[in-house]
């Protein structure tokens, strides 16, 4: 089973990479982009075949390592 984790900075947390991308897009002539938030996607190949157990395990991974829950939010998707 595969799991996909989407990690993004929480609203209100400064995103300097997103701001750099927004600025670069404007420099390249892409007007009208008012904001950019940059995140990451983590794909995991899991041996677990039970969807409930897999989601529970990946959530625990996120809480302990994959996301900094103080400043980041995450979502888990089983694919």
PDB file of N, CA, C and O in Angstrom, chain B, residues numbered from 101:
ATOM      1  N   UNK B 101       0.847  -1.174   0.000  1.00  0.00           N
ATOM      2  CA  UNK B 101       0.000   0.000   0.000  1.00  0.00           C
ATOM      3  C   UNK B 101       0.890   1.235   0.000  1.00  0.00           C
ATOM      4  O   UNK B 101       1.957   1.240   0.614  1.00  0.00           O
ATOM      5  N   UNK B 102       0.453   2.265  -0.681  1.00  0.00           N
ATOM      6  CA  UNK B 102       1.193   3.523  -0.712  1.00  0.00           C
ATOM      7  C   UNK B 102       0.433   4.583   0.064  1.00  0.00           C
ATOM      8  O   UNK B 102      -0.797   4.592   0.107  1.00  0.00           O
ATOM      9  N   UNK B 103       1.189   5.465   0.669  1.00  0.00           N
ATOM     10  CA  UNK B 103       0.614   6.612   1.366  1.00  0.00           C
ATOM     11  C   UNK B 103       1.299   7.865   0.853  1.00  0.00           C
ATOM     12  O   UNK B 103       2.498   7.869   0.573  1.00  0.00           O
ATOM     13  N   UNK B 104       0.529   8.910   0.736  1.00  0.00           N
ATOM     14  CA  UNK B 104       1.046  10.211   0.307  1.00  0.00           C
ATOM     15  C   UNK B 104       0.729  11.215   1.407  1.00  0.00           C
ATOM     16  O   UNK B 104      -0.421  11.353   1.825  1.00  0.00           O
ATOM     17  N   UNK B 105       1.757  11.910   1.869  1.00  0.00           N
ATOM     18  CA  UNK B 105       1.604  12.911   2.923  1.00  0.00           C
ATOM     19  C   UNK B 105       1.870  14.284   2.311  1.00  0.00           C
ATOM     20  O   UNK B 105       2.912  14.507   1.694  1.00  0.00           O
ATOM     21  N   UNK B 106       0.929  15.188   2.485  1.00  0.00           N
ATOM     22  CA  UNK B 106       1.082  16.574   2.037  1.00  0.00           C
ATOM     23  C   UNK B 106       1.352  17.427   3.266  1.00  0.00           C
ATOM     24  O   UNK B 106       0.557  17.439   4.206  1.00  0.00           O
ATOM     25  N   UNK B 107       2.477  18.141   3.262  1.00  0.00           N
ATOM     26  CA  UNK B 107       2.870  18.976   4.398  1.00  0.00           C
ATOM     27  C   UNK B 107       2.945  20.423   3.921  1.00  0.00           C
ATOM     28  O   UNK B 107       3.603  20.727   2.927  1.00  0.00           O
ATOM     29  N   UNK B 108       2.265  21.305   4.639  1.00  0.00           N
ATOM     30  CA  UNK B 108       2.264  22.741   4.304  1.00  0.00           C
ATOM     31  C   UNK B 108       2.470  23.546   5.584  1.00  0.00           C
ATOM     32  O   UNK B 108       2.108  23.106   6.675  1.00  0.00           O
ATOM     33  N   UNK B 109       3.052  24.722   5.434  1.00  0.00           N
ATOM     34  CA  UNK B 109       3.134  25.629   6.570  1.00  0.00           C
ATOM     35  C   UNK B 109       1.726  26.084   6.944  1.00  0.00           C
ATOM     36  O   UNK B 109       0.876  26.283   6.076  1.00  0.00           O
ATOM     37  N   UNK B 110       1.493  26.242   8.224  1.00  0.00           N
ATOM     38  CA  UNK B 110       0.189  26.713   8.687  1.00  0.00           C
ATOM     39  C   UNK B 110      -0.025  28.162   8.261  1.00  0.00           C
ATOM     40  O   UNK B 110       0.931  28.904   8.039  1.00  0.00           O
ATOM     41  N   UNK B 111      -1.303  28.554   8.149  1.00  0.00           N
ATOM     42  CA  UNK B 111      -1.622  29.944   7.839  1.00  0.00           C
ATOM     43  C   UNK B 111      -1.007  30.836   8.908  1.00  0.00           C
ATOM     44  O   UNK B 111      -1.030  30.508  10.095  1.00  0.00           O
ATOM     45  N   UNK B 112      -0.465  31.949   8.481  1.00  0.00           N
ATOM     46  CA  UNK B 112       0.140  32.891   9.413  1.00  0.00           C
ATOM     47  C   UNK B 112       1.629  32.665   9.629  1.00  0.00           C
ATOM     48  O   UNK B 112       2.298  33.518  10.212  1.00  0.00           O
ATOM     49  N   UNK B 113       2.164  31.535   9.175  1.00  0.00           N
ATOM     50  CA  UNK B 113       3.600  31.267   9.294  1.00  0.00           C
ATOM     51  C   UNK B 113       4.277  31.792   8.034  1.00  0.00           C
ATOM     52  O   UNK B 113       3.871  31.467   6.919  1.00  0.00           O
ATOM     53  N   UNK B 114       5.304  32.602   8.221  1.00  0.00           N
ATOM     54  CA  UNK B 114       6.034  33.185   7.103  1.00  0.00           C
ATOM     55  C   UNK B 114       6.599  32.089   6.206  1.00  0.00           C
ATOM     56  O   UNK B 114       7.197  31.130   6.694  1.00  0.00           O
ATOM     57  N   UNK B 115       6.411  32.230   4.892  1.00  0.00           N
ATOM     58  CA  UNK B 115       6.886  31.250   3.913  1.00  0.00           C
ATOM     59  C   UNK B 115       7.866  31.943   2.969  1.00  0.00           C
ATOM     60  O   UNK B 115       7.464  32.385   1.892  1.00  0.00           O
ATOM     61  N   UNK B 116       9.150  32.049   3.348  1.00  0.00           N
ATOM     62  CA  UNK B 116      10.111  32.761   2.503  1.00  0.00           C
ATOM     63  C   UNK B 116      10.316  32.101   1.135  1.00  0.00           C
ATOM     64  O   UNK B 116      10.543  32.804   0.151  1.00  0.00           O
ATOM     65  N   UNK B 117      10.243  30.777   1.052  1.00  0.00           N
ATOM     66  CA  UNK B 117      10.381  30.111  -0.253  1.00  0.00           C
ATOM     67  C   UNK B 117       9.197  30.454  -1.141  1.00  0.00           C
ATOM     68  O   UNK B 117       9.374  30.738  -2.326  1.00  0.00           O
ATOM     69  N   UNK B 118       8.009  30.432  -0.593  1.00  0.00           N
ATOM     70  CA  UNK B 118       6.825  30.801  -1.356  1.00  0.00           C
ATOM     71  C   UNK B 118       6.904  32.236  -1.849  1.00  0.00           C
ATOM     72  O   UNK B 118       6.536  32.530  -2.986  1.00  0.00           O
ATOM     73  N   UNK B 119       7.388  33.133  -0.986  1.00  0.00           N
ATOM     74  CA  UNK B 119       7.522  34.536  -1.376  1.00  0.00           C
ATOM     75  C   UNK B 119       8.560  34.702  -2.478  1.00  0.00           C
ATOM     76  O   UNK B 119       8.375  35.522  -3.378  1.00  0.00           O
ATOM     77  N   UNK B 120       9.643  33.940  -2.425  1.00  0.00           N
ATOM     78  CA  UNK B 120      10.668  34.003  -3.476  1.00  0.00           C
ATOM     79  C   UNK B 120      10.097  33.512  -4.808  1.00  0.00           C
ATOM     80  O   UNK B 120      10.396  34.084  -5.857  1.00  0.00           O
ATOM     81  N   UNK B 121       9.282  32.464  -4.775  1.00  0.00           N
ATOM     82  CA  UNK B 121       8.654  31.954  -5.996  1.00  0.00           C
ATOM     83  C   UNK B 121       7.678  32.993  -6.547  1.00  0.00           C
ATOM     84  O   UNK B 121       7.649  33.230  -7.755  1.00  0.00           O
ATOM     85  N   UNK B 122       6.879  33.616  -5.676  1.00  0.00           N
ATOM     86  CA  UNK B 122       5.936  34.649  -6.120  1.00  0.00           C
ATOM     87  C   UNK B 122       6.674  35.793  -6.801  1.00  0.00           C
ATOM     88  O   UNK B 122       6.264  36.265  -7.862  1.00  0.00           O
ATOM     89  N   UNK B 123       7.753  36.228  -6.191  1.00  0.00           N
ATOM     90  CA  UNK B 123       8.542  37.321  -6.766  1.00  0.00           C
ATOM     91  C   UNK B 123       9.130  36.910  -8.119  1.00  0.00           C
ATOM     92  O   UNK B 123       9.085  37.683  -9.076  1.00  0.00           O
ATOM     93  N   UNK B 124       9.680  35.694  -8.199  1.00  0.00           N
ATOM     94  CA  UNK B 124      10.278  35.219  -9.448  1.00  0.00           C
ATOM     95  C   UNK B 124       9.231  35.112 -10.558  1.00  0.00           C
ATOM     96  O   UNK B 124       9.517  35.433 -11.711  1.00  0.00           O
ATOM     97  N   UNK B 125       8.033  34.669 -10.221  1.00  0.00           N
ATOM     98  CA  UNK B 125       6.971  34.599 -11.227  1.00  0.00           C
ATOM     99  C   UNK B 125       6.645  35.985 -11.784  1.00  0.00           C
ATOM    100  O   UNK B 125       6.446  36.151 -12.988  1.00  0.00           O
ATOM    101  N   UNK B 126       6.593  36.973 -10.894  1.00  0.00           N
ATOM    102  CA  UNK B 126       6.361  38.346 -11.344  1.00  0.00           C
ATOM    103  C   UNK B 126       7.470  38.837 -12.248  1.00  0.00           C
ATOM    104  O   UNK B 126       7.214  39.509 -13.247  1.00  0.00           O
ATOM    105  N   UNK B 127       8.697  38.503 -11.903  1.00  0.00           N
ATOM    106  CA  UNK B 127       9.849  38.893 -12.715  1.00  0.00           C
ATOM    107  C   UNK B 127       9.789  38.257 -14.104  1.00  0.00           C
ATOM    108  O   UNK B 127      10.236  38.848 -15.087  1.00  0.00           O
ATOM    109  N   UNK B 128       9.236  37.054 -14.172  1.00  0.00           N
ATOM    110  CA  UNK B 128       9.113  36.363 -15.457  1.00  0.00           C
ATOM    111  C   UNK B 128       7.890  36.794 -16.259  1.00  0.00           C
ATOM    112  O   UNK B 128       7.633  36.267 -17.341  1.00  0.00           O
ATOM    113  N   UNK B 129       7.137  37.753 -15.726  1.00  0.00           N
ATOM    114  CA  UNK B 129       5.994  38.268 -16.460  1.00  0.00           C
ATOM    115  C   UNK B 129       4.656  37.654 -16.095  1.00  0.00           C
ATOM    116  O   UNK B 129       3.648  37.966 -16.728  1.00  0.00           O
ATOM    117  N   UNK B 130       4.619  36.809 -15.112  1.00  0.00           N
ATOM    118  CA  UNK B 130       3.361  36.204 -14.668  1.00  0.00           C
ATOM    119  C   UNK B 130       2.727  37.119 -13.626  1.00  0.00           C
ATOM    120  O   UNK B 130       2.982  36.989 -12.428  1.00  0.00           O
ATOM    121  N   UNK B 131       1.910  38.029 -14.091  1.00  0.00           N
ATOM    122  CA  UNK B 131       1.274  39.005 -13.209  1.00  0.00           C
ATOM    123  C   UNK B 131       0.032  38.418 -12.565  1.00  0.00           C
ATOM    124  O   UNK B 131      -0.548  37.463 -13.083  1.00  0.00           O
ATOM    125  N   UNK B 132      -0.368  38.972 -11.463  1.00  0.00           N
ATOM    126  CA  UNK B 132      -1.609  38.576 -10.818  1.00  0.00           C
ATOM    127  C   UNK B 132      -1.457  37.475  -9.779  1.00  0.00           C
ATOM    128  O   UNK B 132      -2.448  37.078  -9.165  1.00  0.00           O
ATOM    129  N   UNK B 133      -0.245  36.971  -9.563  1.00  0.00           N
ATOM    130  CA  UNK B 133      -0.035  35.971  -8.517  1.00  0.00           C
ATOM    131  C   UNK B 133       0.159  36.735  -7.215  1.00  0.00           C
ATOM    132  O   UNK B 133       1.191  37.370  -6.999  1.00  0.00           O
ATOM    133  N   UNK B 134      -0.837  36.666  -6.361  1.00  0.00           N
ATOM    134  CA  UNK B 134      -0.811  37.456  -5.126  1.00  0.00           C
ATOM    135  C   UNK B 134      -0.151  36.734  -3.960  1.00  0.00           C
ATOM    136  O   UNK B 134       0.269  37.372  -2.995  1.00  0.00           O
ATOM    137  N   UNK B 135      -0.055  35.424  -4.036  1.00  0.00           N
ATOM    138  CA  UNK B 135       0.585  34.688  -2.954  1.00  0.00           C
ATOM    139  C   UNK B 135       0.936  33.280  -3.381  1.00  0.00           C
ATOM    140  O   UNK B 135       0.261  32.681  -4.218  1.00  0.00           O
ATOM    141  N   UNK B 136       1.996  32.759  -2.797  1.00  0.00           N
ATOM    142  CA  UNK B 136       2.435  31.388  -3.061  1.00  0.00           C
ATOM    143  C   UNK B 136       2.795  30.759  -1.718  1.00  0.00           C
ATOM    144  O   UNK B 136       3.494  31.362  -0.904  1.00  0.00           O
ATOM    145  N   UNK B 137       2.316  29.555  -1.502  1.00  0.00           N
ATOM    146  CA  UNK B 137       2.702  28.759  -0.333  1.00  0.00           C
ATOM    147  C   UNK B 137       3.374  27.507  -0.880  1.00  0.00           C
ATOM    148  O   UNK B 137       2.826  26.833  -1.752  1.00  0.00           O
ATOM    149  N   UNK B 138       4.542  27.203  -0.374  1.00  0.00           N
ATOM    150  CA  UNK B 138       5.275  26.042  -0.850  1.00  0.00           C
ATOM    151  C   UNK B 138       5.257  24.970   0.227  1.00  0.00           C
ATOM    152  O   UNK B 138       5.416  25.268   1.411  1.00  0.00           O
ATOM    153  N   UNK B 139       5.066  23.738  -0.180  1.00  0.00           N
ATOM    154  CA  UNK B 139       5.052  22.624   0.761  1.00  0.00           C
ATOM    155  C   UNK B 139       5.848  21.457   0.227  1.00  0.00           C
ATOM    156  O   UNK B 139       6.694  21.607  -0.654  1.00  0.00           O
ATOM    157  N   UNK B 140       5.564  20.292   0.777  1.00  0.00           N
ATOM    158  CA  UNK B 140       6.261  19.099   0.315  1.00  0.00           C
ATOM    159  C   UNK B 140       5.300  17.925   0.297  1.00  0.00           C
ATOM    160  O   UNK B 140       4.308  17.897   1.026  1.00  0.00           O
ATOM    161  N   UNK B 141       5.616  16.956  -0.550  1.00  0.00           N
ATOM    162  CA  UNK B 141       4.845  15.717  -0.651  1.00  0.00           C
ATOM    163  C   UNK B 141       5.818  14.586  -0.349  1.00  0.00           C
ATOM    164  O   UNK B 141       6.915  14.531  -0.906  1.00  0.00           O
ATOM    165  N   UNK B 142       5.407  13.687   0.537  1.00  0.00           N
ATOM    166  CA  UNK B 142       6.217  12.533   0.911  1.00  0.00           C
ATOM    167  C   UNK B 142       5.424  11.283   0.555  1.00  0.00           C
ATOM    168  O   UNK B 142       4.295  11.116   1.017  1.00  0.00           O
ATOM    169  N   UNK B 143       5.996  10.408  -0.257  1.00  0.00           N
ATOM    170  CA  UNK B 143       5.328   9.160  -0.611  1.00  0.00           C
ATOM    171  C   UNK B 143       6.004   8.011   0.118  1.00  0.00           C
ATOM    172  O   UNK B 143       7.230   7.899   0.135  1.00  0.00           O
ATOM    173  N   UNK B 144       5.189   7.166   0.716  1.00  0.00           N
ATOM    174  CA  UNK B 144       5.683   6.033   1.485  1.00  0.00           C
ATOM    175  C   UNK B 144       5.131   4.740   0.895  1.00  0.00           C
ATOM    176  O   UNK B 144       3.943   4.661   0.584  1.00  0.00           O
ATOM    177  N   UNK B 145       5.982   3.728   0.738  1.00  0.00           N
ATOM    178  CA  UNK B 145       5.545   2.390   0.366  1.00  0.00           C
ATOM    179  C   UNK B 145       5.454   1.592   1.660  1.00  0.00           C
ATOM    180  O   UNK B 145       6.445   1.424   2.370  1.00  0.00           O
ATOM    181  N   UNK B 146       4.267   1.110   1.954  1.00  0.00           N
ATOM    182  CA  UNK B 146       4.011   0.430   3.226  1.00  0.00           C
ATOM    183  C   UNK B 146       3.742  -1.054   3.007  1.00  0.00           C
ATOM    184  O   UNK B 146       3.136  -1.439   2.008  1.00  0.00           O
ATOM    185  N   UNK B 147       4.195  -1.885   3.946  1.00  0.00           N
ATOM    186  CA  UNK B 147       3.908  -3.311   3.905  1.00  0.00           C
ATOM    187  C   UNK B 147       2.490  -3.590   4.405  1.00  0.00           C
ATOM    188  O   UNK B 147       1.909  -4.622   4.072  1.00  0.00           O
ATOM    189  N   UNK B 148       1.936  -2.685   5.196  1.00  0.00           N
ATOM    190  CA  UNK B 148       0.597  -2.855   5.783  1.00  0.00           C
ATOM    191  C   UNK B 148      -0.472  -2.900   4.691  1.00  0.00           C
ATOM    192  O   UNK B 148      -0.458  -2.090   3.765  1.00  0.00           O
ATOM    193  N   UNK B 149      -1.400  -3.858   4.809  1.00  0.00           N
ATOM    194  CA  UNK B 149      -2.477  -3.970   3.825  1.00  0.00           C
ATOM    195  C   UNK B 149      -3.813  -3.465   4.367  1.00  0.00           C
ATOM    196  O   UNK B 149      -4.749  -3.249   3.597  1.00  0.00           O
ATOM    197  N   UNK B 150      -3.911  -3.276   5.666  1.00  0.00           N
ATOM    198  CA  UNK B 150      -5.135  -2.759   6.278  1.00  0.00           C
ATOM    199  C   UNK B 150      -5.101  -1.228   6.242  1.00  0.00           C
ATOM    200  O   UNK B 150      -4.203  -0.607   6.811  1.00  0.00           O
ATOM    201  N   UNK B 151      -6.079  -0.633   5.574  1.00  0.00           N
ATOM    202  CA  UNK B 151      -6.083   0.820   5.373  1.00  0.00           C
ATOM    203  C   UNK B 151      -6.117   1.583   6.700  1.00  0.00           C
ATOM    204  O   UNK B 151      -5.416   2.582   6.858  1.00  0.00           O
ATOM    205  N   UNK B 152      -6.913   1.125   7.632  1.00  0.00           N
ATOM    206  CA  UNK B 152      -7.016   1.808   8.918  1.00  0.00           C
ATOM    207  C   UNK B 152      -5.704   1.803   9.679  1.00  0.00           C
ATOM    208  O   UNK B 152      -5.287   2.825  10.224  1.00  0.00           O
ATOM    209  N   UNK B 153      -5.055   0.643   9.715  1.00  0.00           N
ATOM    210  CA  UNK B 153      -3.765   0.545  10.408  1.00  0.00           C
ATOM    211  C   UNK B 153      -2.696   1.363   9.691  1.00  0.00           C
ATOM    212  O   UNK B 153      -1.850   1.988  10.331  1.00  0.00           O
ATOM    213  N   UNK B 154      -2.739   1.356   8.366  1.00  0.00           N
ATOM    214  CA  UNK B 154      -1.758   2.115   7.596  1.00  0.00           C
ATOM    215  C   UNK B 154      -1.899   3.603   7.872  1.00  0.00           C
ATOM    216  O   UNK B 154      -0.908   4.294   8.104  1.00  0.00           O
ATOM    217  N   UNK B 155      -3.135   4.095   7.849  1.00  0.00           N
ATOM    218  CA  UNK B 155      -3.344   5.526   8.090  1.00  0.00           C
ATOM    219  C   UNK B 155      -2.926   5.903   9.513  1.00  0.00           C
ATOM    220  O   UNK B 155      -2.343   6.964   9.735  1.00  0.00           O
ATOM    221  N   UNK B 156      -3.224   5.038  10.457  1.00  0.00           N
ATOM    222  CA  UNK B 156      -2.826   5.290  11.841  1.00  0.00           C
ATOM    223  C   UNK B 156      -1.304   5.350  11.972  1.00  0.00           C
ATOM    224  O   UNK B 156      -0.775   6.225  12.658  1.00  0.00           O
ATOM    225  N   UNK B 157      -0.600   4.425  11.320  1.00  0.00           N
ATOM    226  CA  UNK B 157       0.858   4.390  11.380  1.00  0.00           C
ATOM    227  C   UNK B 157       1.465   5.634  10.729  1.00  0.00           C
ATOM    228  O   UNK B 157       2.397   6.225  11.272  1.00  0.00           O
ATOM    229  N   UNK B 158       0.939   6.031   9.568  1.00  0.00           N
ATOM    230  CA  UNK B 158       1.480   7.199   8.875  1.00  0.00           C
ATOM    231  C   UNK B 158       1.195   8.465   9.682  1.00  0.00           C
ATOM    232  O   UNK B 158       2.034   9.364   9.729  1.00  0.00           O
ATOM    233  N   UNK B 159       0.041   8.548  10.308  1.00  0.00           N
ATOM    234  CA  UNK B 159      -0.258   9.700  11.156  1.00  0.00           C
ATOM    235  C   UNK B 159       0.746   9.790  12.299  1.00  0.00           C
ATOM    236  O   UNK B 159       1.211  10.880  12.629  1.00  0.00           O
ATOM    237  N   UNK B 160       1.078   8.670  12.895  1.00  0.00           N
ATOM    238  CA  UNK B 160       2.076   8.663  13.967  1.00  0.00           C
ATOM    239  C   UNK B 160       3.442   9.096  13.437  1.00  0.00           C
ATOM    240  O   UNK B 160       4.168   9.826  14.111  1.00  0.00           O
ATOM    241  N   UNK B 161       3.796   8.642  12.218  1.00  0.00           N
ATOM    242  CA  UNK B 161       5.057   9.063  11.596  1.00  0.00           C
ATOM    243  C   UNK B 161       5.096  10.577  11.418  1.00  0.00           C
ATOM    244  O   UNK B 161       6.119  11.218  11.659  1.00  0.00           O
ATOM    245  N   UNK B 162       3.965  11.138  10.993  1.00  0.00           N
ATOM    246  CA  UNK B 162       3.886  12.590  10.788  1.00  0.00           C
ATOM    247  C   UNK B 162       4.062  13.336  12.100  1.00  0.00           C
ATOM    248  O   UNK B 162       4.789  14.326  12.171  1.00  0.00           O
ATOM    249  N   UNK B 163       3.394  12.854  13.132  1.00  0.00           N
ATOM    250  CA  UNK B 163       3.458  13.515  14.433  1.00  0.00           C
ATOM    251  C   UNK B 163       4.865  13.469  15.039  1.00  0.00           C
ATOM    252  O   UNK B 163       5.264  14.375  15.770  1.00  0.00           O
ATOM    253  N   UNK B 164       5.615  12.397  14.723  1.00  0.00           N
ATOM    254  CA  UNK B 164       6.932  12.224  15.334  1.00  0.00           C
ATOM    255  C   UNK B 164       8.093  12.717  14.471  1.00  0.00           C
ATOM    256  O   UNK B 164       9.136  13.096  15.004  1.00  0.00           O
ATOM    257  N   UNK B 165       7.926  12.717  13.138  1.00  0.00           N
ATOM    258  CA  UNK B 165       9.076  13.022  12.293  1.00  0.00           C
ATOM    259  C   UNK B 165       8.766  13.833  11.036  1.00  0.00           C
ATOM    260  O   UNK B 165       9.459  14.809  10.750  1.00  0.00           O
ATOM    261  N   UNK B 166       7.743  13.447  10.286  1.00  0.00           N
ATOM    262  CA  UNK B 166       7.562  13.984   8.936  1.00  0.00           C
ATOM    263  C   UNK B 166       7.071  15.422   8.888  1.00  0.00           C
ATOM    264  O   UNK B 166       7.294  16.113   7.894  1.00  0.00           O
ATOM    265  N   UNK B 167       6.408  15.886   9.939  1.00  0.00           N
ATOM    266  CA  UNK B 167       5.906  17.261   9.964  1.00  0.00           C
ATOM    267  C   UNK B 167       6.247  17.901  11.305  1.00  0.00           C
ATOM    268  O   UNK B 167       6.206  17.250  12.349  1.00  0.00           O
ATOM    269  N   UNK B 168       6.578  19.164  11.256  1.00  0.00           N
ATOM    270  CA  UNK B 168       6.765  19.942  12.481  1.00  0.00           C
ATOM    271  C   UNK B 168       5.398  20.527  12.811  1.00  0.00           C
ATOM    272  O   UNK B 168       5.024  21.577  12.290  1.00  0.00           O
ATOM    273  N   UNK B 169       4.660  19.851  13.671  1.00  0.00           N
ATOM    274  CA  UNK B 169       3.264  20.213  13.904  1.00  0.00           C
ATOM    275  C   UNK B 169       3.080  21.564  14.590  1.00  0.00           C
ATOM    276  O   UNK B 169       1.950  22.036  14.712  1.00  0.00           O
ATOM    277  N   UNK B 170       4.148  22.187  15.034  1.00  0.00           N
ATOM    278  CA  UNK B 170       4.042  23.525  15.607  1.00  0.00           C
ATOM    279  C   UNK B 170       3.766  24.535  14.498  1.00  0.00           C
ATOM    280  O   UNK B 170       2.968  25.456  14.672  1.00  0.00           O
ATOM    281  N   UNK B 171       4.433  24.358  13.353  1.00  0.00           N
ATOM    282  CA  UNK B 171       4.298  25.332  12.268  1.00  0.00           C
ATOM    283  C   UNK B 171       3.726  24.741  10.981  1.00  0.00           C
ATOM    284  O   UNK B 171       3.423  25.483  10.047  1.00  0.00           O
ATOM    285  N   UNK B 172       3.571  23.408  10.917  1.00  0.00           N
ATOM    286  CA  UNK B 172       3.110  22.765   9.695  1.00  0.00           C
ATOM    287  C   UNK B 172       1.839  21.962   9.939  1.00  0.00           C
ATOM    288  O   UNK B 172       1.618  21.430  11.027  1.00  0.00           O
ATOM    289  N   UNK B 173       1.011  21.888   8.903  1.00  0.00           N
ATOM    290  CA  UNK B 173      -0.133  20.984   8.917  1.00  0.00           C
ATOM    291  C   UNK B 173       0.124  19.906   7.879  1.00  0.00           C
ATOM    292  O   UNK B 173       0.943  20.087   6.979  1.00  0.00           O
ATOM    293  N   UNK B 174      -0.570  18.794   8.004  1.00  0.00           N
ATOM    294  CA  UNK B 174      -0.365  17.700   7.061  1.00  0.00           C
ATOM    295  C   UNK B 174      -1.672  16.987   6.813  1.00  0.00           C
ATOM    296  O   UNK B 174      -2.607  17.060   7.610  1.00  0.00           O
ATOM    297  N   UNK B 175      -1.714  16.294   5.686  1.00  0.00           N
ATOM    298  CA  UNK B 175      -2.835  15.413   5.382  1.00  0.00           C
ATOM    299  C   UNK B 175      -2.269  14.105   4.842  1.00  0.00           C
ATOM    300  O   UNK B 175      -1.241  14.085   4.165  1.00  0.00           O
ATOM    301  N   UNK B 176      -2.963  13.015   5.158  1.00  0.00           N
ATOM    302  CA  UNK B 176      -2.532  11.682   4.751  1.00  0.00           C
ATOM    303  C   UNK B 176      -3.534  11.145   3.744  1.00  0.00           C
ATOM    304  O   UNK B 176      -4.744  11.188   3.965  1.00  0.00           O
ATOM    305  N   UNK B 177      -3.014  10.642   2.645  1.00  0.00           N
ATOM    306  CA  UNK B 177      -3.840  10.064   1.592  1.00  0.00           C
ATOM    307  C   UNK B 177      -3.296   8.667   1.280  1.00  0.00           C
ATOM    308  O   UNK B 177      -2.104   8.512   1.015  1.00  0.00           O
ATOM    309  N   UNK B 178      -4.147   7.672   1.309  1.00  0.00           N
ATOM    310  CA  UNK B 178      -3.741   6.326   0.930  1.00  0.00           C
ATOM    311  C   UNK B 178      -4.043   6.145  -0.561  1.00  0.00           C
ATOM    312  O   UNK B 178      -5.156   6.417  -1.013  1.00  0.00           O
ATOM    313  N   UNK B 179      -3.059   5.692  -1.305  1.00  0.00           N
ATOM    314  CA  UNK B 179      -3.232   5.532  -2.761  1.00  0.00           C
ATOM    315  C   UNK B 179      -2.908   4.115  -3.189  1.00  0.00           C
ATOM    316  O   UNK B 179      -2.996   3.793  -4.373  1.00  0.00           O
TER     317      UNK B 179
END
